[in-house]
Structures are given as C-alpha cells and as structure tokens.
Amino acid sequence: QVQLVESGGGLVQPGGSLRLSCAVSGTRLSFNVMYWYRQAPGKDRELVAGISSGGSTNYADSVKGRFTISRDNDKNMVYLQMNSLKPEDTAVYYCKNSGGYWGQGTQVTVSS
C-alpha cells in the first residue's frame, strides 16, 4: 500500500532553517504530483507547495522566496527546504500525493 512518512521537523529560532523530508513507498514517485500542506492550531490545513512529475513548482504567497520544494524520484523522496522561518510558520506539516494519500505529519515550531 502507499505510505508517506514525513521527518525533519523540530524547534527552530526565527530566521532559522529546516529541511523536511517525505519518504514515499508503494508507488513510483515519478508518477505522482506531490504536495506539502500545513495546519496551524485552530486553522484549516493549507497548501504550502506543490511539484509536478516534471519538476514544475508552485508556492503559497506566504512562503515564496523562503521555501523550496524538490523531489528525488530515484530515492522516492520529496523535500521542503524552509529558510528564514517565522513564528507564523509554526504548524504540523504534511506531504500528500496526487492519489490522495497523506503522511502522518511532522511538527515545526518556530520560537525564540
């Protein structure tokens, strides 16, 4: 079965960086459009970034210029490089594939 497992979250100070990883199994990554979402306490889950099978990317306005989504089809991995982090980036981050499968999420907390 398809499984997505996120890792790389943690506590970071404002202005810091984190790289999230999403390990995909049970499907060939190259066939999938992949997404990163996040959900902050008391808020709806929102789309952060997406990457097509061909490598085209799109980002939420709130993260443009700070976050970078990438993929390694050979390793079946998707990444989210997050730079210049702000307290408002605090959330649980999830990866999702175009087949509708979600990971369990990884917590990112930006605080001094």
Backbone as CSV, one residue per row, in Angstrom:
resi,resn,N_x,N_y,N_z,CA_x,CA_y,CA_z,C_x,C_y,C_z
1,GLN,0.844,-1.180,0.000,0.000,0.000,0.000,0.885,1.238,0.000
2,VAL,0.265,2.342,-0.398,1.006,3.601,-0.470,1.206,4.143,0.941
3,GLN,2.434,4.550,1.237,2.746,5.179,2.520,3.614,6.398,2.292
4,LEU,3.315,7.446,3.059,4.115,8.652,3.048,4.540,8.918,4.490
5,VAL,5.827,9.110,4.702,6.347,9.318,6.050,7.209,10.570,6.061
6,GLU,6.750,11.573,6.835,7.494,12.825,6.948,8.504,12.749,8.094
7,SER,9.549,13.539,7.965,10.540,13.681,9.028,11.234,15.025,8.876
8,GLY,11.979,15.403,9.906,12.781,16.617,9.820,12.244,17.815,10.571
9,GLY,11.070,17.682,11.168,10.525,18.792,11.933,11.281,19.000,13.240
10,GLY,10.933,20.085,13.916,11.575,20.379,15.190,11.355,21.801,15.621
11,LEU,12.131,22.202,16.621,12.072,23.564,17.150,13.232,24.365,16.567
12,VAL,12.926,25.531,16.037,13.954,26.378,15.437,13.657,27.828,15.781
13,GLN,14.705,28.628,15.892,14.516,30.052,16.185,14.088,30.804,14.933
14,PRO,13.416,31.922,15.114,13.068,32.760,13.953,14.318,33.096,13.140
15,GLY,14.163,33.021,11.824,15.289,33.242,10.928,16.065,31.992,10.596
16,GLY,15.779,30.902,11.284,16.481,29.647,11.067,15.937,28.856,9.890
17,SER,16.511,27.672,9.706,16.151,26.811,8.578,15.885,25.386,9.046
18,LEU,15.042,24.709,8.297,14.796,23.280,8.473,14.583,22.673,7.096
19,ARG,14.908,21.392,6.970,14.565,20.657,5.757,13.687,19.478,6.134
20,LEU,12.480,19.479,5.597,11.567,18.367,5.795,11.746,17.350,4.681
21,SER,11.561,16.087,5.036,11.643,15.003,4.059,10.352,14.199,4.080
22,CYS,10.007,13.658,2.934,8.835,12.787,2.818,9.271,11.547,2.046
23,ALA,9.267,10.416,2.719,9.613,9.146,2.089,8.344,8.496,1.559
24,VAL,8.355,8.175,0.286,7.171,7.618,-0.382,7.428,6.164,-0.737
25,SER,6.495,5.296,-0.409,6.597,3.887,-0.766,5.261,3.392,-1.283
26,GLY,5.314,2.279,-2.021,4.091,1.684,-2.547,3.626,2.256,-3.865
27,THR,4.357,3.229,-4.401,4.035,3.817,-5.690,5.303,4.428,-6.252
28,ARG,5.369,4.514,-7.575,6.539,5.166,-8.176,6.370,6.675,-8.082
29,LEU,7.305,7.302,-7.396,7.207,8.743,-7.169,7.097,9.515,-8.474
30,SER,7.776,9.039,-9.509,7.789,9.770,-10.774,6.396,9.899,-11.389
31,PHE,5.452,9.076,-10.953,4.088,9.137,-11.479,3.226,10.148,-10.734
32,ASN,3.750,10.717,-9.648,2.931,11.497,-8.740,3.256,12.983,-8.763
33,VAL,2.209,13.805,-8.705,2.368,15.184,-8.277,2.408,15.142,-6.744
34,MET,3.302,15.898,-6.150,3.471,15.864,-4.700,3.227,17.248,-4.107
35,TYR,2.733,17.251,-2.889,2.373,18.500,-2.208,2.867,18.490,-0.769
36,TRP,3.143,19.676,-0.270,3.314,19.913,1.166,2.173,20.818,1.624
37,TYR,1.531,20.409,2.694,0.493,21.188,3.356,0.949,21.468,4.786
38,ARG,0.266,22.408,5.428,0.494,22.624,6.847,-0.808,23.003,7.523
39,GLN,-0.849,22.733,8.843,-2.021,23.078,9.628,-1.558,23.615,10.965
40,ALA,-1.872,24.874,11.194,-1.561,25.513,12.460,-2.730,25.309,13.429
41,PRO,-2.484,25.404,14.726,-3.568,25.210,15.701,-4.740,26.150,15.441
42,GLY,-5.918,25.596,15.376,-7.124,26.395,15.191,-7.359,26.891,13.780
43,LYS,-6.526,26.442,12.846,-6.666,26.900,11.458,-6.884,25.714,10.521
44,ASP,-7.384,26.020,9.334,-7.564,24.998,8.316,-6.215,24.574,7.736
45,ARG,-6.190,23.354,7.222,-4.993,22.892,6.536,-4.848,23.688,5.244
46,GLU,-3.617,24.136,4.954,-3.400,24.957,3.762,-2.271,24.381,2.918
47,LEU,-2.380,24.594,1.611,-1.350,24.156,0.683,-0.145,25.092,0.775
48,VAL,1.024,24.503,0.943,2.255,25.287,1.035,2.999,25.290,-0.297
49,ALA,3.149,24.099,-0.898,3.921,23.984,-2.134,3.533,22.710,-2.860
50,GLY,3.734,22.725,-4.171,3.493,21.542,-4.972,4.569,21.391,-6.025
51,ILE,4.785,20.155,-6.467,5.773,19.898,-7.516,5.229,18.823,-8.432
52,SER,5.254,19.106,-9.735,4.725,18.164,-10.708,5.724,17.043,-10.966
53,SER,5.277,16.046,-11.705,6.181,14.949,-12.047,7.337,15.442,-12.901
54,GLY,7.136,16.536,-13.622,8.186,17.122,-14.449,9.060,18.122,-13.726
55,GLY,8.705,18.419,-12.463,9.536,19.323,-11.680,9.046,20.755,-11.586
56,SER,7.920,21.082,-12.209,7.358,22.427,-12.064,6.852,22.609,-10.639
57,THR,7.054,23.805,-10.106,6.706,24.053,-8.710,5.740,25.223,-8.576
58,ASN,5.013,25.220,-7.477,4.192,26.373,-7.132,4.183,26.498,-5.611
59,TYR,3.971,27.732,-5.147,4.076,28.026,-3.723,2.957,28.952,-3.268
60,ALA,2.593,28.811,-2.006,1.722,29.799,-1.389,2.462,31.126,-1.313
61,ASP,1.721,32.213,-1.433,2.359,33.537,-1.400,3.147,33.738,-0.108
62,SER,2.651,33.164,0.980,3.269,33.380,2.289,4.654,32.760,2.415
63,VAL,5.007,31.824,1.511,6.310,31.155,1.627,7.205,31.388,0.409
64,LYS,6.707,32.068,-0.596,7.505,32.304,-1.801,8.808,33.013,-1.459
65,GLY,9.879,32.505,-2.039,11.191,33.094,-1.793,11.873,32.573,-0.546
66,ARG,11.141,31.821,0.285,11.725,31.283,1.524,11.769,29.749,1.521
67,PHE,10.773,29.126,0.909,10.663,27.667,0.896,10.954,27.148,-0.510
68,THR,11.534,25.954,-0.579,11.798,25.300,-1.856,11.392,23.837,-1.772
69,ILE,10.514,23.424,-2.680,10.121,22.020,-2.759,10.972,21.348,-3.837
70,SER,11.360,20.109,-3.572,12.144,19.362,-4.554,11.809,17.883,-4.428
71,ARG,12.266,17.127,-5.414,11.983,15.701,-5.412,13.177,14.936,-5.939
72,ASP,13.340,13.713,-5.468,14.356,12.789,-5.979,13.615,11.503,-6.323
73,ASN,13.297,11.344,-7.590,12.490,10.189,-7.992,13.239,8.874,-7.785
74,ASP,14.555,8.915,-7.912,15.328,7.681,-7.736,15.258,7.183,-6.294
75,LYS,15.202,8.128,-5.360,15.159,7.778,-3.942,13.735,7.753,-3.392
76,ASN,12.760,8.104,-4.228,11.363,8.181,-3.790,11.195,9.131,-2.607
77,MET,11.857,10.288,-2.716,11.835,11.276,-1.646,11.384,12.628,-2.172
78,VAL,10.681,13.341,-1.319,10.283,14.721,-1.575,10.775,15.557,-0.394
79,TYR,11.212,16.776,-0.686,11.801,17.619,0.345,11.125,18.993,0.365
80,LEU,11.197,19.620,1.518,10.790,21.016,1.643,11.876,21.731,2.435
81,GLN,12.667,22.533,1.737,13.683,23.356,2.378,13.034,24.651,2.830
82,MET,13.127,24.927,4.118,12.461,26.103,4.687,13.518,27.015,5.293
83,ASN,13.643,28.205,4.730,14.605,29.194,5.206,13.883,30.424,5.753
84,SER,14.604,31.236,6.491,14.046,32.477,7.051,12.716,32.213,7.742
85,LEU,12.700,31.214,8.576,11.453,30.803,9.224,10.933,31.871,10.167
86,LYS,9.610,31.955,10.227,8.904,32.932,11.054,8.013,32.193,12.048
87,PRO,7.656,32.834,13.141,6.742,32.175,14.099,5.434,31.722,13.453
88,GLU,4.972,32.454,12.459,3.718,32.081,11.800,3.857,30.854,10.905
89,ASP,5.070,30.346,10.740,5.260,29.085,10.027,5.043,27.881,10.929
90,THR,4.845,28.117,12.212,4.603,27.030,13.156,3.344,26.270,12.775
91,ALA,3.487,24.969,12.606,2.367,24.131,12.159,2.822,22.678,12.104
92,VAL,1.858,21.800,11.907,2.175,20.425,11.514,2.215,20.402,9.991
93,TYR,3.300,19.875,9.448,3.496,19.828,8.002,3.253,18.404,7.506
94,TYR,2.480,18.320,6.428,2.092,17.035,5.860,2.512,16.974,4.394
95,CYS,2.894,15.796,3.917,3.027,15.613,2.483,1.844,14.785,1.987
96,LYS,1.556,14.993,0.730,0.392,14.360,0.102,0.740,14.077,-1.351
97,ASN,0.236,12.944,-1.861,0.471,12.677,-3.282,-0.800,12.882,-4.087
98,SER,-0.678,12.824,-5.382,-1.821,13.100,-6.246,-2.863,11.996,-6.179
99,GLY,-2.517,10.863,-5.541,-3.503,9.820,-5.328,-4.342,10.021,-4.084
100,GLY,-4.049,11.100,-3.339,-4.837,11.428,-2.174,-4.346,10.855,-0.866
101,TYR,-3.151,10.283,-0.884,-2.594,9.730,0.353,-1.839,10.821,1.120
102,TRP,-1.977,10.756,2.458,-1.331,11.717,3.344,-0.341,11.016,4.263
103,GLY,0.687,11.753,4.649,1.539,11.281,5.717,0.941,11.625,7.065
104,GLN,1.678,11.260,8.120,1.173,11.473,9.479,1.504,12.867,10.001
105,GLY,2.392,13.568,9.324,2.739,14.930,9.705,3.980,15.011,10.568
106,THR,4.628,16.165,10.505,5.786,16.448,11.353,5.643,17.877,11.884
107,GLN,5.894,18.047,13.171,5.681,19.335,13.820,6.865,20.262,13.574
108,VAL,6.564,21.472,13.164,7.567,22.536,13.040,7.159,23.659,13.983
109,THR,8.055,24.028,14.873,7.797,25.109,15.818,8.892,26.153,15.675
110,VAL,8.482,27.382,15.390,9.429,28.485,15.229,9.224,29.434,16.404
111,SER,10.203,29.468,17.279,10.062,30.257,18.500,11.431,30.555,19.081
112,SER,11.527,31.713,19.707,12.768,32.051,20.397,12.700,31.630,21.868
